[in-house]
Amino acid sequence: MSQSVTLKPTGASIAPDTNAPVAAGKSEVTPTTRPMTIQPPWVKRTINLVLIGETGVGKTAMLDLLANVCAGIKLEDFKATHQARSERGGSSSGSQTNVPEFYTIPCANGNEVNILDTPGLADTRGIDMDNEHKAAIANAVKKHFEVIDAVIILANGTLARLGAATEYALTTISGMFPNSIVDNIAFIFTMVSDPTSFNFERKSLPEELRKAKIWSINNPFAQWTKYQEKLAQDPPTVDEEILQEMDEGVHRSYTKALKMLGQVFQFLDKCKVQPTNSIYDLYIMSTDIEAAISNVIARMDQTEITRNGLKKLQSDKAAQEQGKKINEKYEEIINTPFFEHENTGSEHNTLCVAGNCYSNCHEGCGVGFTLDRATLGSNCSAFYNSTGTGLKRVCTICHHLAEDHQHYRSKWVKRIKSGKVVDEDAKKRYDEAKTEADRIAIVMEGVEKNIIALEKEIVDLEKQLSELCEKYNQLALSGSFIGYITSAIRLLKLRQETMKKEGADAESLQRMADRIKRLEHKRHVLEEAEKPRKQKLKALFGL
């Protein structure tokens, strides 16, 4: 759920006063060196932006800067505008924005800028929370925009290349947006005080984003706030000379920022607007892929159990001594029911995903669709009057933990293998067999046939998954669903190492190891599903 706020600085004049006297302790900066507006005439009356960035790059300060500058407020009258109601306490390494928040910024030139500020990706609360952020972003875009002009990505410009968290955030972003929007994506690199401190290498960006527009900034709003704090201290904690240098530095950053923002808005004004329905469609497709992966893994697990049973029967000499006994055992194995996902349309359900548990713990769950398993543990009725808290809350239906549950727009259904287990010819030959050995041989033929059929079923399931992924890959900017999972695994492994260094308890470390293992299993399933397509491309184009 997103919130809507109008960002309009209060207590400040919209029209810049270039003749205002210079305050004591501040340097003289003339109007010619301190432009007061970034607004030449725009063709567009309204500009719609999605603002995205990993945790800690200064999105809040950027919103404050835009609100003041777009309104024509001079530096000396800057006011904080960002609302605190979406903020949370806790570690600064966690995203400070819990939900997407929609801002409308009225501009001095009569135009309007609408900004969807999104939750920070790759925070310390984990991949499930990032999945929750993705869902919230997709839903908020659908709610607030029919079209968008651009996606602005904020990143730390002092870093030479992508760290694991930044790489993960950009991979996630690339997977959320269609490739049609590639020319509408731009980067603003923060914390760049001068050209020598800009260390970011363009080649470290994902390939699909390397041609994106890039600007850098040392946000004067953040600097001005710090300067005002120092100026107001009584008694002062810094020398007058240092205050003078701070003031001059802030004004230099301000002048550069106005020039940079002027370029940004020229870019935005020329961007071809993009419809947003494809963003939501991609999100829904990604949840369908997650369900398809879950289904393939479940069918693989169940098929492997059946296959192992048949293999054991092949090698069970004791059973093979009795034709009737081995035939009964054979029919028991291949008639074992199996579970798979059945689509439920728009209705979502709480399903258990623990190994060999196919429980529909709450069909038609009343909790809004979420990928945050802790939210399920706290709010889904399957966990009411249960023990534990959050991820450790125990399901009253299947008795597995909340961390083993997930929302899907499908449910588990029990199936019996369709068609006759033994074909008519085999049955006739079995009934007419003269010796026990002949009957056993006929049963063994059936065993071998079913083993081959089971292996073909897996290939068919992988083909279906491959086709779904191929459709996603053609539409998504990233061009790869596997890339997101690989990046998530890398990020989790780094966090696992940090947990070990910080002395995390054995239970927490095991949970992290299990999560990595599950993601690696997912990646393996996708890689196997994509092999035929890659082999075909190699044969056709020598790739």
KEMIRO-569562 format. One record per residue (C-alpha): residue number from 1; residue in one letter; x, y, z. Coordinates in nm, 2 decimals. Each point is the difference from the previous one (the first is absolute). Example, Ala and Ser with C-alpha at 12.3 -4.5 7.8 and 13.67 -1.06 7.14 Angstrom:
     i   aa       xx       yy       zz
     1    A     1.23    -0.45     0.78
     2    S     0.14     0.34    -0.07
! end
This chain:
     i   aa       xx       yy       zz
     1    M     0.00     0.00     0.00
     2    S     0.14     0.34    -0.09
     3    Q    -0.07     0.34     0.14
     4    S    -0.05     0.33    -0.18
     5    V     0.15     0.33     0.11
     6    T     0.04     0.35    -0.15
     7    L     0.35     0.13     0.05
     8    K    -0.03     0.37     0.02
     9    P     0.26     0.18     0.22
    10    T    -0.17     0.24     0.25
    11    G     0.11     0.32     0.14
    12    A     0.21     0.09    -0.31
    13    S    -0.05     0.23    -0.29
    14    I    -0.07    -0.16    -0.34
    15    A     0.16     0.29    -0.18
    16    P     0.37     0.02     0.06
    17    D     0.12     0.32     0.15
    18    T     0.34     0.07    -0.17
    19    N     0.04     0.33     0.19
    20    A    -0.02    -0.14     0.35
    21    P     0.28     0.11     0.23
    22    V     0.27    -0.25     0.08
    23    A    -0.03    -0.14     0.35
    24    A     0.28     0.03     0.25
    25    G     0.26    -0.27    -0.03
    26    K    -0.09    -0.08    -0.36
    27    S     0.19     0.07    -0.32
    28    E    -0.12     0.23    -0.27
    29    V    -0.13    -0.20    -0.30
    30    T    -0.14     0.21    -0.28
    31    P    -0.32    -0.08    -0.19
    32    T     0.21    -0.08    -0.31
    33    T     0.19    -0.28     0.18
    34    R    -0.31    -0.12     0.18
    35    P    -0.28    -0.07    -0.24
    36    M    -0.34    -0.03     0.17
    37    T    -0.20    -0.23    -0.23
    38    I     0.04    -0.32    -0.21
    39    Q    -0.33     0.06    -0.19
    40    P     0.03     0.12    -0.36
    41    P    -0.34    -0.06    -0.17
    42    W    -0.09    -0.36    -0.01
    43    V    -0.21    -0.17    -0.27
    44    K    -0.14    -0.23     0.27
    45    R    -0.24     0.14     0.25
    46    T     0.05    -0.31     0.23
    47    I     0.31    -0.22     0.05
    48    N    -0.04    -0.34     0.16
    49    L     0.31    -0.16     0.16
    50    V     0.08    -0.32     0.18
    51    L     0.29     0.06     0.24
    52    I     0.20    -0.31     0.09
    53    G     0.32    -0.06     0.19
    54    E     0.16    -0.24     0.24
    55    T     0.00     0.08     0.37
    56    G     0.21     0.30     0.11
    57    V     0.05     0.20    -0.32
    58    G    -0.20     0.30     0.10
    59    K    -0.35    -0.02    -0.16
    60    T    -0.16     0.20     0.29
    61    A     0.25     0.28    -0.05
    62    M    -0.05    -0.01    -0.37
    63    L    -0.38     0.04     0.05
    64    D     0.06     0.30     0.22
    65    L     0.23     0.16    -0.25
    66    L    -0.24    -0.05    -0.29
    67    A    -0.30     0.14     0.20
    68    N     0.19     0.32     0.08
    69    V     0.17     0.05    -0.33
    70    C    -0.31    -0.07    -0.21
    71    A    -0.19     0.25     0.21
    72    G     0.27     0.26    -0.07
    73    I     0.11     0.02     0.36
    74    K     0.34     0.15     0.05
    75    L     0.26    -0.18     0.20
    76    E    -0.03     0.22     0.31
    77    D    -0.37    -0.09     0.03
    78    F     0.02    -0.38    -0.06
    79    K    -0.25    -0.19     0.21
    80    A    -0.02    -0.38     0.07
    81    T    -0.31    -0.14    -0.17
    82    H     0.03    -0.38     0.01
    83    Q    -0.27    -0.15     0.23
    84    A     0.12    -0.23     0.28
    85    R    -0.30    -0.22     0.02
    86    S     0.15    -0.27    -0.23
    87    E     0.32    -0.01     0.19
    88    R     0.10    -0.27     0.24
    89    G     0.25    -0.02     0.28
    90    G     0.29    -0.24     0.01
    91    S     0.33    -0.05    -0.16
    92    S     0.10     0.24    -0.27
    93    S     0.09    -0.30    -0.21
    94    G    -0.36    -0.08    -0.03
    95    S    -0.23     0.19    -0.24
    96    Q    -0.15     0.31     0.16
    97    T    -0.30    -0.01    -0.22
    98    N    -0.25    -0.28     0.07
    99    V    -0.25     0.07    -0.27
   100    P     0.00     0.18    -0.34
   101    E    -0.11     0.36     0.05
   102    F    -0.15     0.22    -0.27
   103    Y     0.10     0.37     0.00
   104    T    -0.13     0.28    -0.20
   105    I     0.24     0.30    -0.04
   106    P    -0.16     0.32    -0.13
   107    C     0.25     0.20    -0.20
   108    A     0.06     0.38    -0.03
   109    N    -0.06    -0.02    -0.38
   110    G    -0.35    -0.14     0.05
   111    N     0.09    -0.36    -0.08
   112    E    -0.01    -0.30     0.23
   113    V     0.24    -0.28     0.08
   114    N    -0.14    -0.33     0.14
   115    I     0.25    -0.23     0.16
   116    L    -0.05    -0.35     0.13
   117    D     0.26    -0.04     0.27
   118    T     0.07    -0.37     0.04
   119    P     0.13    -0.22     0.29
   120    G     0.38    -0.05     0.00
   121    L     0.10    -0.33    -0.14
   122    A     0.26    -0.24     0.14
   123    D    -0.04     0.10     0.36
   124    T     0.10    -0.22     0.29
   125    R    -0.35    -0.14     0.06
   126    G     0.05    -0.25    -0.28
   127    I    -0.11    -0.11    -0.34
   128    D    -0.36    -0.06     0.11
   129    M    -0.02     0.37     0.10
   130    D     0.13     0.09    -0.34
   131    N    -0.26    -0.22    -0.17
   132    E    -0.26     0.19     0.21
   133    H     0.15     0.33    -0.12
   134    K    -0.02    -0.12    -0.36
   135    A    -0.37    -0.08     0.04
   136    A    -0.07     0.33     0.17
   137    I     0.18     0.19    -0.28
   138    A    -0.19    -0.18    -0.28
   139    N    -0.33     0.06     0.18
   140    A     0.07     0.37     0.06
   141    V     0.11     0.06    -0.36
   142    K    -0.33    -0.16    -0.11
   143    K    -0.20     0.21     0.25
   144    H     0.16     0.35    -0.07
   145    F     0.12     0.00    -0.36
   146    E    -0.15    -0.09    -0.34
   147    V     0.33     0.12    -0.16
   148    I     0.34     0.09     0.14
   149    D     0.26     0.22    -0.15
   150    A     0.31    -0.15     0.16
   151    V     0.15    -0.22     0.27
   152    I     0.28     0.18     0.19
   153    I     0.24    -0.22     0.18
   154    L     0.21     0.14     0.28
   155    A     0.34    -0.16     0.08
   156    N     0.32     0.08     0.20
   157    G     0.24     0.17    -0.25
   158    T     0.30    -0.04     0.23
   159    L     0.02    -0.38    -0.05
   160    A     0.20    -0.12    -0.30
   161    R    -0.22    -0.29    -0.09
   162    L    -0.31    -0.18     0.11
   163    G     0.01    -0.17     0.34
   164    A    -0.22    -0.30     0.06
   165    A    -0.29     0.21     0.14
   166    T     0.01     0.25    -0.29
   167    E     0.03    -0.28    -0.26
   168    Y    -0.30    -0.18     0.16
   169    A    -0.21     0.32     0.01
   170    L     0.07     0.08    -0.37
   171    T    -0.06    -0.36    -0.10
   172    T    -0.33     0.01     0.18
   173    I    -0.09     0.34    -0.17
   174    S     0.09    -0.14    -0.34
   175    G    -0.23    -0.29     0.06
   176    M    -0.29     0.22     0.10
   177    F    -0.01     0.22    -0.31
   178    P    -0.07    -0.09    -0.36
   179    N     0.28     0.05    -0.26
   180    S    -0.21     0.26    -0.17
   181    I     0.08     0.24     0.28
   182    V     0.38    -0.02    -0.04
   183    D     0.03     0.35    -0.15
   184    N    -0.20     0.15     0.29
   185    I     0.24    -0.12     0.27
   186    A     0.27     0.23     0.14
   187    F     0.24     0.01     0.29
   188    I     0.08     0.27     0.25
   189    F     0.31    -0.08     0.20
   190    T     0.00     0.16     0.35
   191    M     0.28     0.10     0.24
   192    V     0.22     0.13    -0.28
   193    S     0.17     0.31     0.14
   194    D     0.21     0.07    -0.30
   195    P     0.10    -0.18    -0.33
   196    T     0.30    -0.18     0.17
   197    S    -0.23    -0.17     0.25
   198    F    -0.22    -0.15    -0.27
   199    N     0.14    -0.35    -0.02
   200    F    -0.28    -0.20    -0.15
   201    E     0.08    -0.19    -0.32
   202    R    -0.28    -0.02    -0.25
   203    K     0.12    -0.35    -0.12
   204    S    -0.10    -0.14     0.35
   205    L    -0.36     0.07    -0.07
   206    P    -0.22    -0.28    -0.14
   207    E     0.05    -0.02    -0.37
   208    E    -0.35     0.12    -0.08
   209    L     0.05     0.32     0.20
   210    R     0.35     0.10    -0.12
   211    K    -0.13     0.26    -0.25
   212    A    -0.23     0.17     0.26
   213    K     0.04     0.37     0.07
   214    I     0.22     0.07     0.30
   215    W     0.03     0.31     0.23
   216    S     0.17     0.05     0.33
   217    I    -0.08     0.23     0.29
   218    N     0.11     0.10     0.35
   219    N    -0.34     0.08     0.14
   220    P     0.00     0.36     0.12
   221    F    -0.31    -0.06     0.21
   222    A     0.18    -0.25     0.23
   223    Q     0.30     0.23     0.01
   224    W    -0.21     0.31     0.08
   225    T    -0.17    -0.19     0.29
   226    K     0.34    -0.09     0.15
   227    Y     0.13     0.36    -0.04
   228    Q    -0.31     0.14     0.17
   229    E     0.04    -0.24     0.29
   230    K     0.36     0.12     0.05
   231    L    -0.09     0.36    -0.04
   232    A    -0.27    -0.03     0.27
   233    Q     0.22    -0.16     0.26
   234    D     0.06     0.22     0.31
   235    P     0.27     0.00     0.09
   236    P     0.14    -0.07    -0.35
   237    T     0.20    -0.32    -0.05
   238    V     0.18     0.10    -0.32
   239    D     0.20     0.31    -0.09
   240    E    -0.14     0.28    -0.20
   241    E     0.24    -0.08    -0.29
   242    I    -0.14    -0.36    -0.02
   243    L    -0.35     0.14     0.00
   244    Q     0.09     0.23    -0.29
   245    E     0.15    -0.30    -0.19
   246    M    -0.31    -0.20     0.06
   247    D    -0.22     0.28    -0.12
   248    E     0.20     0.04    -0.32
   249    G     0.00    -0.37    -0.06
   250    V    -0.37    -0.03     0.04
   251    H    -0.06     0.29    -0.24
   252    R     0.24    -0.16    -0.26
   253    S    -0.19    -0.33     0.03
   254    Y    -0.33     0.19    -0.03
   255    T     0.10     0.16    -0.32
   256    K     0.13    -0.33    -0.15
   257    A    -0.32    -0.18     0.12
   258    L    -0.22     0.26    -0.18
   259    K     0.19    -0.05    -0.32
   260    M    -0.02    -0.37     0.03
   261    L    -0.37    -0.01     0.08
   262    G    -0.06     0.23    -0.30
   263    Q     0.16    -0.27    -0.22
   264    V    -0.20    -0.27     0.17
   265    F    -0.33     0.18    -0.06
   266    Q     0.09     0.07    -0.36
   267    F     0.05    -0.38    -0.04
   268    L    -0.33    -0.07     0.18
   269    D    -0.19     0.24    -0.22
   270    K     0.13    -0.18    -0.32
   271    C    -0.06    -0.35     0.13
   272    K    -0.28    -0.19    -0.19
   273    V    -0.26    -0.09     0.26
   274    Q    -0.04    -0.37     0.07
   275    P    -0.31    -0.19     0.10
   276    T     0.02    -0.17     0.35
   277    N    -0.22    -0.30    -0.06
   278    S     0.30    -0.20    -0.12
   279    I     0.18     0.06     0.33
   280    Y    -0.29    -0.16     0.20
   281    D    -0.03    -0.28    -0.26
   282    L     0.37    -0.08     0.04
   283    Y    -0.04    -0.02     0.38
   284    I    -0.30    -0.24    -0.04
   285    M     0.21    -0.21    -0.24
   286    S     0.28    -0.02     0.25
   287    T    -0.23    -0.13     0.27
   288    D    -0.13    -0.25    -0.26
   289    I     0.36    -0.11    -0.06
   290    E     0.05    -0.04     0.37
   291    A    -0.31    -0.22     0.02
   292    A     0.12    -0.20    -0.31
   293    I     0.34    -0.06     0.16
   294    S    -0.17    -0.12     0.32
   295    N    -0.22    -0.23    -0.21
   296    V     0.29    -0.14    -0.19
   297    I     0.20    -0.06     0.32
   298    A    -0.29    -0.17     0.16
   299    R    -0.06    -0.22    -0.30
   300    M     0.37    -0.08    -0.02
   301    D     0.01    -0.10     0.37
   302    Q    -0.31    -0.22    -0.04
   303    T     0.12    -0.15    -0.33
   304    E     0.33    -0.08     0.15
   305    I    -0.17    -0.19     0.29
   306    T    -0.20    -0.20    -0.26
   307    R     0.30    -0.06    -0.21
   308    N     0.21    -0.12     0.29
   309    G    -0.29    -0.23     0.10
   310    L     0.00    -0.15    -0.35
   311    K     0.38    -0.03    -0.01
   312    K    -0.01    -0.18     0.34
   313    L    -0.26    -0.24    -0.14
   314    Q     0.23    -0.07    -0.29
   315    S     0.28    -0.11     0.24
   316    D    -0.22    -0.17     0.26
   317    K     0.08    -0.37    -0.07
   318    A    -0.22    -0.12     0.29
   319    A    -0.31     0.17    -0.14
   320    Q     0.08    -0.12    -0.35
   321    E    -0.03    -0.35     0.11
   322    Q    -0.38     0.05     0.02
   323    G    -0.17     0.14    -0.31
   324    K    -0.32     0.09     0.18
   325    K     0.18     0.18     0.28
   326    I     0.22     0.20    -0.24
   327    N    -0.30     0.10    -0.21
   328    E    -0.19     0.12     0.30
   329    K     0.29     0.20     0.12
   330    Y     0.05     0.15    -0.35
   331    E    -0.36     0.11    -0.02
   332    E     0.02     0.15     0.35
   333    I     0.30     0.21    -0.10
   334    I    -0.13     0.14    -0.33
   335    N    -0.35     0.06     0.14
   336    T     0.13     0.22     0.28
   337    P    -0.18     0.34    -0.02
   338    F     0.22     0.31    -0.07
   339    F    -0.04     0.37     0.08
   340    E     0.03     0.30    -0.23
   341    H    -0.10     0.36    -0.02
   342    E    -0.35     0.09    -0.14
   343    N    -0.05     0.37    -0.10
   344    T    -0.26     0.19     0.21
   345    G    -0.02     0.31    -0.21
   346    S     0.00     0.32     0.20
   347    E    -0.05    -0.18     0.33
   348    H     0.31    -0.05     0.21
   349    N     0.06    -0.28     0.25
   350    T     0.25    -0.08     0.28
   351    L     0.18    -0.31    -0.10
   352    C     0.27    -0.21     0.18
   353    V     0.32    -0.04    -0.20
   354    A     0.19    -0.22     0.25
   355    G     0.13    -0.32    -0.16
   356    N    -0.27    -0.27    -0.07
   357    C    -0.27     0.22     0.17
   358    Y    -0.27     0.10    -0.24
   359    S    -0.24     0.17     0.23
   360    N    -0.24     0.28    -0.10
   361    C     0.02     0.16     0.34
   362    H    -0.24     0.29    -0.08
   363    E    -0.19     0.02    -0.33
   364    G    -0.12     0.34    -0.09
   365    C     0.23     0.16     0.26
   366    G    -0.14     0.34     0.12
   367    V     0.35     0.15     0.05
   368    G     0.09     0.22    -0.30
   369    F     0.23    -0.19    -0.25
   370    T     0.35     0.00     0.16
   371    L     0.33    -0.17    -0.05
   372    D     0.12     0.09     0.35
   373    R    -0.03    -0.32     0.19
   374    A     0.02     0.18     0.34
   375    T    -0.32     0.19    -0.09
   376    L    -0.17    -0.33    -0.07
   377    G     0.11    -0.13     0.34
   378    S    -0.14     0.31     0.17
   379    N    -0.32     0.04    -0.19
   380    C    -0.12    -0.31    -0.19
   381    S    -0.27    -0.19     0.19
   382    A     0.19    -0.33    -0.05
   383    F     0.23     0.13     0.28
   384    Y    -0.27     0.13     0.24
   385    N     0.04    -0.12     0.36
   386    S     0.34    -0.15    -0.09
   387    T     0.33    -0.01     0.17
   388    G     0.31     0.20    -0.10
   389    T     0.02     0.34    -0.17
   390    G     0.06     0.13    -0.36
   391    L     0.19    -0.26    -0.21
   392    K     0.01    -0.24     0.29
   393    R    -0.38    -0.01     0.05
   394    V    -0.14    -0.35    -0.04
   395    C    -0.28    -0.07    -0.25
   396    T    -0.30    -0.16     0.17
   397    I    -0.09    -0.19    -0.32
   398    C     0.33    -0.17    -0.10
   399    H     0.21     0.08     0.30
   400    H     0.29     0.14    -0.20
   401    L     0.15     0.35     0.06
   402    A    -0.11     0.32    -0.17
   403    E     0.33     0.02    -0.18
   404    D    -0.12    -0.32    -0.19
   405    H    -0.32     0.18    -0.13
   406    Q    -0.07     0.22    -0.29
   407    H    -0.28     0.17    -0.18
   408    Y    -0.08    -0.14    -0.35
   409    R    -0.28     0.06    -0.25
   410    S    -0.04    -0.37    -0.01
   411    K    -0.05    -0.29     0.24
   412    W     0.12    -0.36     0.04
   413    V    -0.23    -0.26    -0.15
   414    K     0.03    -0.38     0.02
   415    R     0.01    -0.18    -0.33
   416    I    -0.01    -0.37    -0.10
   417    K     0.20    -0.08    -0.31
   418    S    -0.24     0.00    -0.29
   419    G    -0.03    -0.28    -0.25
   420    K     0.05    -0.37     0.06
   421    V     0.30    -0.10     0.19
   422    V     0.06    -0.32    -0.20
   423    D    -0.09     0.00    -0.37
   424    E    -0.24    -0.26    -0.12
   425    D     0.26    -0.19    -0.20
   426    A     0.22    -0.03     0.31
   427    K    -0.29    -0.10     0.22
   428    K    -0.11    -0.27    -0.25
   429    R     0.36    -0.14    -0.03
   430    Y     0.02     0.00     0.38
   431    D    -0.32    -0.20     0.04
   432    E     0.10    -0.24    -0.27
   433    A     0.36    -0.06     0.13
   434    K     0.07    -0.36     0.07
   435    T     0.27     0.05     0.26
   436    E     0.08     0.22     0.29
   437    A     0.32     0.11    -0.17
   438    D    -0.20     0.12    -0.30
   439    R    -0.24     0.20     0.21
   440    I     0.29     0.16     0.19
   441    A     0.17     0.09    -0.32
   442    I    -0.32     0.17    -0.13
   443    V    -0.03     0.20     0.33
   444    M     0.36     0.11    -0.04
   445    E    -0.07     0.12    -0.35
   446    G    -0.27     0.22     0.16
   447    V     0.23     0.12     0.27
   448    E     0.26     0.11    -0.26
   449    K    -0.27     0.17    -0.22
   450    N    -0.13     0.20     0.30
   451    I     0.35     0.11     0.10
   452    I     0.05     0.14    -0.35
   453    A    -0.35     0.16     0.01
   454    L     0.08     0.16     0.34
   455    E     0.32     0.15    -0.14
   456    K    -0.19     0.13    -0.30
   457    E    -0.25     0.17     0.23
   458    I     0.28     0.19     0.16
   459    V     0.13     0.11    -0.34
   460    D    -0.35     0.12    -0.09
   461    L    -0.04     0.19     0.32
   462    E     0.34     0.16    -0.05
   463    K    -0.11     0.09    -0.36
   464    Q    -0.31     0.18     0.14
   465    L     0.21     0.19     0.25
   466    S     0.25     0.09    -0.28
   467    E    -0.27     0.14    -0.22
   468    L    -0.13     0.21     0.29
   469    C     0.35     0.13     0.08
   470    E     0.06     0.07    -0.37
   471    K    -0.31     0.21    -0.01
   472    Y     0.12     0.19     0.31
   473    N     0.35     0.03    -0.14
   474    Q    -0.12     0.15    -0.32
   475    L    -0.20     0.27     0.18
   476    A     0.22     0.08     0.30
   477    L     0.28     0.25    -0.02
   478    S     0.24    -0.24     0.17
   479    G    -0.08    -0.28    -0.25
   480    S     0.06    -0.26     0.26
   481    F    -0.20    -0.14     0.30
   482    I     0.31    -0.21     0.09
   483    G     0.20     0.31     0.05
   484    Y    -0.22     0.13     0.28
   485    I     0.03    -0.34     0.19
   486    T     0.38    -0.01    -0.05
   487    S     0.04     0.35     0.13
   488    A    -0.22    -0.08     0.30
   489    I     0.21    -0.31     0.08
   490    R     0.32     0.21    -0.01
   491    L    -0.15     0.26     0.23
   492    L    -0.12    -0.26     0.25
   493    K     0.34    -0.17     0.00
   494    L     0.17     0.33     0.09
   495    R    -0.25     0.06     0.28
   496    Q     0.06    -0.36     0.12
   497    E     0.37     0.08     0.03
   498    T    -0.08     0.32     0.19
   499    M    -0.23    -0.19     0.24
   500    K     0.28    -0.25     0.07
   501    K     0.25     0.28     0.08
   502    E    -0.26     0.17     0.23
   503    G    -0.05    -0.33     0.19
   504    A    -0.36    -0.07    -0.11
   505    D    -0.16    -0.30     0.17
   506    A     0.00    -0.34    -0.16
   507    E    -0.38     0.01    -0.07
   508    S     0.03     0.33    -0.19
   509    L     0.29    -0.13    -0.21
   510    Q    -0.19    -0.32    -0.08
   511    R    -0.30     0.20    -0.12
   512    M     0.23     0.21    -0.23
   513    A     0.16    -0.32    -0.13
   514    D    -0.34    -0.15    -0.07
   515    R    -0.11     0.31    -0.18
   516    I     0.31     0.00    -0.22
   517    K    -0.05    -0.37    -0.08
   518    R    -0.36     0.06    -0.10
   519    L     0.10     0.28    -0.24
   520    E     0.28    -0.21    -0.14
   521    H    -0.25    -0.28    -0.07
   522    K    -0.23     0.25    -0.17
   523    R     0.29     0.12    -0.22
   524    H     0.09    -0.35    -0.09
   525    V    -0.35    -0.07    -0.11
   526    L     0.00     0.31    -0.22
   527    E     0.34    -0.08    -0.15
   528    E    -0.12    -0.35    -0.09
   529    A    -0.32     0.14    -0.15
   530    E     0.20     0.24    -0.22
   531    K     0.25    -0.25    -0.13
   532    P    -0.20    -0.11    -0.30
   533    R    -0.05     0.36    -0.11
   534    K     0.37     0.08     0.03
   535    Q     0.09    -0.31    -0.19
   536    K    -0.24     0.11    -0.28
   537    L     0.15     0.35    -0.01
   538    K     0.35    -0.15    -0.01
   539    A    -0.09    -0.22    -0.29
   540    L    -0.17     0.28    -0.19
   541    F     0.24     0.29     0.06
   542    G     0.31    -0.16     0.15
   543    L    -0.05     0.18     0.33
! end
